[in-house]
Amino acid sequence: MCLEILMYIILNYMPIDINRAVDAIASLNRMDIFNLRLELLSDWLQTSKSNLDTSIEMNVTTDLLLYQNSTSLSVKDENVIRACYLLESFDKIKASNYLCTFVFGDGTEPYRVEIKLKALKCLCLITNKELLEQVTGRGQADIIKYMQTLWIEYELEKLDLILMSDTSELLNSLLKSAYPQALVVAAVICRGNNLYDSDHWDIILSRMVSFGMIEALRIVLPDLTPHRHFINSEVLKNAWNFIILMPLSQAVYPLGEETRKNVNRSLWMISKCPVLFEIDNSEIKKQCQRLQIENLHFYF
């Protein structure tokens, strides 16, 4: 009962000093503080509100870069954040070893992919490169690859798909899905396997545009620039026009802070565009005049 009360307080009255709350509950009820913390950690690693998200702009878009280039995370899962804060009260090595039992198993029970992924996120957040390699016995590149694999498996589970050994078959299943995040998973798989063929990417880009997935397109489009066979692709040209012009056309003057940031991000994409001669410059200038944006020469 005490754990349920503590969980209710933490979940409904954030921000709160979690460690002080745990200390107070444990003291009041004469509970073992260490075991209470372990129980909370176990619960947060296993609790998730992340059912299939059908919204167009999804948190997973940021993972396109996250799981391929770095173990430096930008985490939006509140339970992971809470778990990391609670782990601050632990000895760093003990906390890391505890998380490793979830990530790699301890031989007693198999953990779900979601739990492994959350635990690995926590592990990366509370350690540096040296400690991470020490407690896992793996290099950073291996950890990144493992995190990517877990993330793909987790997203496939939410899409009611399974991880197949045949990459082409898996991509075909993803590209037939009606859910936007299937396209993000497909993009991650293509990049991870160095697949830059027009057959897959034309579908990914065109469907991302149809779903209005600006954030995802901002990540994947620059990644296609070194692959020169895309330069003449009408799908590519359309996608670049979309991510530059759509935020401008949707913005309303006077610009709020968030809208201004979004508009500026789109304008800065101009400098990364490999098909600048195909971008509708007159429409960009027209929209900028409407929004009273000056110094356009900075972007061209």
Secondary structure, DSSP 8 states (H G I E B T S, - for coil): -HHHHHHHHHHHS-S--HHHHHHHHHHHTT--HHHHHHHHHHHHHH---------SS-GGGGHHHHHHH-S------HHHHHHHHHHTTS-HHHHHHHHHHHHH--SS----HHHHHHHHHHHHHH--HHHHHHHH-S-HHHHHHHHHHHHHHHHHHHTT----S-HHHHHHHHHH-SSHHHHHHHHHHHHHTT---HHHHHHHHHHHHHHT-HHHHHHHHHHHTT-GGGTT-HHHHHHHHHHHHHHHHH--SS--HHHHHHHHHHHHGGGG-TTGGGS-HHHHHHHHHHTT---GGGT-
